[in-house]
Amino acid sequence: MRQWLSNIYRLGLKELRSLRADPVLLFLIAYVFSFAVYAVATGAKLEVINASVAYVDLDRSDLSGRIVGAILPPEFDTPQEIAASDVDRVMNDGSYVFVLSFPPRFEADVIAGLQPSLQLNVDATAMVQAGNGSVFLQEIITGEITKFVAGDDTSSTLPIDLIVTAQFNPNLQSTWFSSVMQVINNVTILAILLTGAALIREREHGTIEHLLVMPVTPSEIMLAKIWANGLAIIVAAVLSLWLVVQGILGVPIAGSLTLFVTGTVLYLVSVTGLGILLATFTTSMSQFGLLALPVLVVMNLLSGSTTPMESIPGWLQTVMQIAPSTHFVAFSQAILYRGAGLQTVWPDMLVMIGLSGVFFAVALVRFRQTMSA
């Protein structure tokens, strides 16, 4: 056992030296856990910000002016008036996301209780912005009409006082979500790419033949690649959470980083085993990249890191339970967002342990066959 552990340790040191001598991979690790996290978190906004609004006012009344005046930044740009004949043109050109049209006698019909129609045209190309922005505009319109009819700016038609409390992200900032999830997704991406690249590099440099004549077993070679590349990923991920997410972006981390690292170690055994498994079916980095790309896309898009698992069809939710990324995302969100402890996340950790054993065993069988061939 001592010799077995010593071989794994020394082979792992060789992997770390090979990684240190590869400037492209070092740059990739630094990039995806620094600039890529910052760029995605600050550039890809999920909330409505500076949405363009135009309006057609055929009424020229106090009520239409109040509604237009209530559409304010930062959610919306200052509304711009256009002619009725320009509505189709500006929507087809994509000049405005929202176009609001006030019909003639709008205010008079509201006062008379005739329920006039108010048209809101929406460019739903940007689906999230269009959906959220439509809700905001409807709330603005409803609120202004209610206050106008009641003649009291402080009045409300609701018989209750509804108080909404947003937990874990009180300001509803997408940066808090996207920055952390970018780190989580990058752990998966690099775990597959680094271990697969390590095996491909052995083949391309001819060092795999050296390993075959050494007194080491396939399991020692695999475990060495897993712990060495996994260590690099964990260090980079923790530094990213400290320096980029908490330091630069100012996003709080609610839970224990120690518990997060423990779960990440369990997850890396399975996902790095998957990287080695994919690499055994290829002979070059280009082939490996083409094979890994669809796997990474499916794992990231359907793991719950981009959209909630509840929005995925039921049969697909069941299928995705065999993917370790699904449980790792749930585990990470519970700890980093909601401050969950071991008593909450232990089921996901238990599943990750089981999946790690399965993926490692399958990859080991395939790796042995590849080495013997």
Secondary structure, DSSP 8 states (H G I E B T S, - for coil): -HHHHHHHHHHHHHHHHHHHT-HHHHHHHHHHTTHHHHHHHHHS--S--SB-EEEEESS--HHHHHHHHT--TTTB---EE--GGGHHHHHHHT--SEEEEE-TTHHHHHHTT-----EEEE-TTSHHHHHHHHHHHHHHHHHHHHHHHHT-TT----SS-------S-TT--HHHHHHHHHHHHHHHHHHHHHHHHHHHHHHHHTHHHHHHTSS--HHHHHHHHHHHHHHHHHHHHHHIIIIIIIIIS-----S-HHHHHHHHHHHHHHHHHHHHHHHTT-SSHHHHHHHHHHHHHHHHHTTTSSS-GGGS-HHHHHHGGGSHHHHHHHHHHHHHTT---HHHHHHHHHHHHHHHHHHHHHHHHHHHHHHH-
